[in-house]
Amino acid sequence: MTLRLNDEDAQALRRRAELEGRSMQDVAREAVREYVENHSRADLLDRVLDEDLPRYAEALERLGQ
């Protein structure tokens, strides 16, 4: 896979990598992992809220009283 960045993004990535004493590739890989993990959790939460929560709405309402 080839990642093409515009000059501004490439420079920002270079600065971040230098600041952390890591390679640009390591910083980019970590960013991709974090993005996938965060969005996977959000997707799971959305699914639970859309599909599972309505099933228990009455019980949750009773518990709240």
C-alpha positions as CSV (number, residue, x, y, z in Angstrom):
1,M,0.0,0.0,0.0
2,T,1.2,3.5,-0.8
3,L,0.0,6.4,1.3
4,R,0.1,9.7,-0.6
5,L,0.0,12.8,1.5
6,N,-0.1,16.5,0.5
7,D,2.9,18.6,1.5
8,E,1.2,20.0,4.6
9,D,0.1,16.6,6.0
10,A,3.5,15.1,5.2
11,Q,5.3,17.9,7.0
12,A,3.0,17.5,10.0
13,L,3.6,13.8,10.1
14,R,7.4,14.3,9.8
15,R,7.3,16.8,12.7
16,R,5.3,14.5,14.9
17,A,7.6,11.5,14.1
18,E,10.7,13.6,14.9
19,L,9.1,14.9,18.1
20,E,8.4,11.3,19.3
21,G,11.7,9.9,18.0
22,R,9.9,7.5,15.7
23,S,9.6,6.8,12.0
24,M,6.8,8.4,10.0
25,Q,5.7,4.9,9.1
26,D,5.3,3.9,12.8
27,V,3.3,7.1,13.6
28,A,1.1,6.5,10.5
29,R,0.5,2.8,11.4
30,E,-0.5,3.7,15.0
31,A,-2.9,6.4,13.7
32,V,-4.6,3.9,11.4
33,R,-4.9,1.3,14.2
34,E,-6.4,3.9,16.6
35,Y,-8.8,5.1,13.9
36,V,-10.0,1.6,13.1
37,E,-10.4,0.7,16.8
38,N,-12.3,3.9,17.7
39,H,-14.6,3.6,14.7
40,S,-15.2,-0.1,15.4
41,R,-16.3,0.7,19.0
42,A,-18.5,3.5,17.7
43,D,-20.1,1.2,15.1
44,L,-20.7,-1.4,17.8
45,L,-22.3,1.1,20.2
46,D,-24.5,2.4,17.4
47,R,-25.7,-1.1,16.6
48,V,-26.5,-1.8,20.3
49,L,-28.4,1.5,20.6
50,D,-30.3,0.9,17.4
51,E,-31.1,-2.8,17.7
52,D,-30.7,-4.0,21.3
53,L,-31.8,-1.0,23.4
54,P,-35.4,-0.8,22.0
55,R,-35.9,-4.4,23.2
56,Y,-35.3,-3.4,26.8
57,A,-36.9,0.1,26.7
58,E,-39.8,-0.9,28.9
59,A,-37.6,-2.5,31.5
60,L,-35.3,0.4,31.5
61,E,-38.1,2.8,31.9
62,R,-39.5,0.9,34.9
63,L,-36.0,0.8,36.5
64,G,-35.8,4.6,36.1
65,Q,-39.0,5.1,38.1
